[in-house]
Amino acid sequence: MNKNEMIQAIYLILKQKMQLPALEEFHEKARLNEDLYMDSVMMLQLIIHLELDYGLDIPDEAIVPKHFQTVGTLADFLLEQEVVR
């Protein structure tokens, strides 16, 4: 999976599974908390959906705030985790 595909996967989960209302602000540089209005619980829900739907295995200790700043930083983090598998 490349970065654009990962961003699309994030978008689809936010839209279809989590029904996030603020998706008109969705783009690579969108801040998860400030622009998309996601709180920490919603971010963990997103991670769980990504793990289940895309077979990612994200260790708890790898989940740190710096990876959840923007859609792009989250996509980069998830791609790193995919390579580690």
C-alpha positions in Angstrom: 0.0 0.0 0.0 1.3 3.5 -0.8 0.7 6.7 1.0 -2.3 7.8 -1.1 -3.9 4.4 -0.7 -3.4 4.6 3.1 -4.9 8.1 3.1 -7.9 6.8 1.1 -8.2 3.9 3.6 -8.3 6.4 6.5 -10.9 8.4 4.7 -13.2 5.5 4.0 -13.1 4.3 7.6 -13.8 7.8 8.9 -16.7 8.1 6.5 -18.3 4.7 6.3 -17.5 3.1 9.7 -17.2 6.1 12.0 -19.5 8.5 10.2 -17.3 11.5 11.0 -19.2 14.6 10.1 -16.2 17.0 9.5 -14.8 15.2 6.4 -15.1 18.3 4.2 -11.8 19.3 5.9 -10.2 16.0 5.0 -6.8 16.2 3.2 -3.2 15.1 3.9 -2.4 18.1 6.0 -5.7 18.1 8.0 -5.1 18.0 11.7 -6.9 15.1 13.3 -7.9 17.0 16.4 -8.3 20.6 15.3 -9.6 20.2 11.7 -11.4 16.8 11.9 -12.5 17.2 15.5 -11.3 13.7 16.5 -10.6 13.0 20.2 -8.4 10.3 21.6 -11.2 7.7 21.8 -12.0 8.3 18.1 -8.4 8.0 17.1 -8.2 4.6 18.9 -11.4 3.5 17.2 -9.8 4.4 13.8 -6.7 2.3 14.7 -8.8 -0.7 15.6 -10.8 -0.4 12.3 -7.5 -0.2 10.4 -6.1 -3.2 12.2 -9.2 -5.3 11.5 -9.9 -4.1 7.9 -6.4 -4.0 6.6 -4.6 -6.5 8.8 -2.3 -4.0 10.4 -0.7 -4.9 13.8 0.1 -1.8 15.7 1.8 -2.3 19.1 0.3 -0.2 21.9 3.7 1.3 22.7 3.9 2.7 19.2 0.7 4.7 19.6 2.1 8.2 20.6 0.7 11.7 19.9 3.3 12.7 17.3 1.8 10.1 14.9 -1.7 11.5 15.3 -1.0 15.2 14.3 -2.3 15.1 10.7 -3.8 12.7 8.2 -0.3 12.6 6.6 1.6 11.8 9.7 -0.8 9.1 10.6 -0.5 7.6 7.1 3.3 7.6 7.3 3.2 5.9 10.7 0.8 3.2 9.5 3.0 2.6 6.4 6.0 2.1 8.7 4.0 -0.4 10.8 3.0 -2.2 7.6 6.7 -2.6 6.6 7.6 -3.9 10.1 5.2 -6.8 9.9 
